[in-house]
């Protein structure tokens, strides 16, 4: 995207701070790291999206939305052209009414909220208080704290550590293989204790927890694609049994892999 288009898009979001700004185009996913003075609601369907922060990458599955509070640096990416995002940018003058609006969160979308989001396709651009649609848009914002009590919180830590980055890249490329602290430390010429401490100090997560996060993130992507059985996904993501995969998946998502992605 050209810099002029980026600046124009960001300017449009900010220009009327007391309005709701609705965008059905695929602009947000092409932006570099940026912030808004408005609260951002982005709904994802048809695959996975990723919201990148300065030190973490959050996973947004299909039929979920992310709430991004004002002023939080971020950028959004998707890996499939079939993934659809809808972006609503909300005024913030009433954000202090509920602590929900001050925290990043990723939440499932039930049938009620899905129908409300779908109805916003009737509008594009600014919705101001003088417009009939404003009451409807305000209702969406106001209902979020009541509907969104259970956050989906899979986040992959990121790092700029020069020793750790090639290790993490190798793990991403080979997560279906039998990966252990021992064989990774041997491959990269360092002791197991040194590697373990490096993960903990650079990303505040253990080696095994990071590997689990990688594998379950990939599993969610495969579930969303719908081309494999749960058993196949277990083996494709490096688990030697369906039971072990289901246990790990449930620990991170609080839902069974066979139930994940099913609509309410």
N, C-alpha and C positions, 0 to 999 in steps of 0.2 A: 504494500500500500504506500502511495506517495505521502511524503510528509505533509503536504498541503491538505490532503484528504483527512489525515489523522487529526490535524489541528482543527479543521472545520467540524469534524464529528464531535470532538471533545468540547469545542466551543458551543455547539448546539445543545449538548447535554446541560451545560452550565448556564445558558443564557437566561432561562426563566426559572430561578431557584424555587419558586413556590408551586411549580407545575409538576405533573408527571410526564416523563418523556418516554414514548413507546417506539421501539425499533424492532422490526421484523426482518431486517436485513442481516447479513453475516459480517457485520463490521467489528463487533467487539472481539471476535476471535482472531482478528488480524492486528490488533493493537499491541504495541510494546508495553513495557511496564508503565503504568499510569495510575492516577487517582481521580476520584470524582468528589465533588462537594455534595452530591446526592447519594442516597442509599440505593444500591443496585440489587435488583431481583433478576436472576437469569435462570430460566427453565430449560432443561435439557431433555431431548427425546431422540430415540433412534440410535443410541450408542453411548459412548463415554465422552465426557469432557474433563479437562484438567484445569484447575485454577492454580496458578503459580504465584507464590509469595516470595519474599526475599530468602527464606530459609526452609520452606516446605512446599510440596506439591500436593494439593488436595484432589481427591477423585470424586467426580460428580457422575453418578450412574444415570441412565435413562429413567425418566419419570421421577426425577428429583430436581430440586432447585437449590441454588446457592444464594444466600443473602450476604452481601458485602457492605459493611458499614461505610459511611463517608470517610474519606481521607486515608483509606487503607490501600497501599500500593499493590497492584496485581496485574496479571494478564491471563487471558483465557486461550486454551488451545483444544482442538478436537483432532482426531486421527482419521475420521471417516467423513466423506462428503455427504453421507446419509444422515449424519447427526444434525439435528435441528436445535437451534437455541432461540429463545424469545427473551428480549431484554426490556425490563421496565425500570426506569430511574425515578425514584421517589423523592419528593420534598422531605426535608429533615426537621422542620420546625416543631414537630411533635414527637421526635425520637426519644425524648426524656420521659415519655409516658410509660415506657416499658424497656427493661434492660435488654430484651431480645434484639433491638435495633442497633445496639452498640457492639455486637459480637458477630464474627464470621460464623456462619452455620450452613450445613448442607442437610436438606430434609426431604423425605418422601412426599409426593404429591398425591393426595387422595382424590376421589372422584369429584367432590365438591370443588376443590381448588383447581383441578384440571379443567372443569367446565368453565370456571371463571377466567382462567388463563386463555382458553380457546376463544372466549367471547371478545377478548381484547384485540383479536385479529380484525375486528371491525374498524379499528382506529390506528392511526399512525402519527407520530410527531407529538406535539404538545397537547396536554389536556390540562386546562386551567379551571379555576373555581367557577368561572362564568359558564363553563361547558356542562351540558347534561351528563356527560360521561364521567365527570369528576367524582361524583358520589360513588359510582361503581368502583372506580379505581381506588378511592379512599377505603372502600369496604375490603378490597383485597389486602391492602396494607394493614388495616386494623385487625383482620382476622388471623394474620400470620402467627402471632404469639400463641393463640389458642390452638391452632392446628398443628403447629410445629414444635412439639415437645420432645421429640426423640431425634437427635442429630445423627447423621451418618458421618463418622469421623475417621475415615482412612486417610492418613496423610503420610506421604513419603518425605523424610528429611532430605535436603539437598546439601551439597558441600562444595566449597571451592578448594579444598585441600588437595594439593597436587599429588600426594601419595595415594589418597583414597579414591579420587575420581576414576582412574583406570580400573581399579578393583570393582567399583560399583558398576561401571560400564560392562565389564566382563560378566558380572553376576546377572545383569539384565539380559545379556546375550545368551546366557547358558543356564537360566534358572530351572529348566526342565531336567538338567543333569543332576547327579548326586553331588551337591555342593556342601562342603563342610568347612569349618574353620581351619582344620588341619590342611586340607588340599589347597585351599585358597592361599593360606600363609606360605605354603611350600612353593606354589606357583609364582608368587610375587616376592619371594626371598626375604621373608620376615618371620619372626617368631609368633606363635599363636597368641601369646599374652600381649605382645606389641600390637598385633592387628586388632585384638579385642579392645584394647585401650584406645586405639585410634578411632574406631567406630563410636565408642562412648564419648570421647572428648570432642570429636568433630561434628557429630550428629545427634548426640544425646540419646542414642538408641544402641542396643546390643547388635552384634553381628547376626544372630539368629532371628531377632525381631525384624531387622531390616529385610532379611531374606524372606521371612513370612509375609511381610507387607508387599514385597515385589510379587510374590507368587499369587497372593490373593487378589491383588490389583489386576494381574493378567487373567486370573480366573473370572473376575467380574466382566472383563472385556469379552472373553469367550462366551460367557453366559448370555450377554447382550446380543452377540452375533447369532446365537441360536443354531449353530451348525454341529454341535457336539453334545453327547450325553454327559451327565454329571460325572459318570465314571471315567469317560474319556478325558474330561477336563482335569480330573484329579491327576491322572498320569501325565498329561501334557504340561502340568505346572509343577512337576517334580515330586508328587506324593506317591508313595508305594502302595497306598490303599485308599479306598473311598472313605473309610472310617476316619483315617488320619486327616484327610482333606476336609471332610465335613466338620471335624472338631476345630481345626484351625480357622476355617471360614466363619464358623459360628462365634469363635472367640473375638474376631475382629469386627464382625458385622451385626452380631446378635440375631442372625437369621440363618436358616438352613440354606445351603446352595440350591436345593431343589425348589425352594419357595422364593428365592431371590428373583426380582423382576416381575413377579406376578402382580397384576393390578388389583387394587382394592375393590 
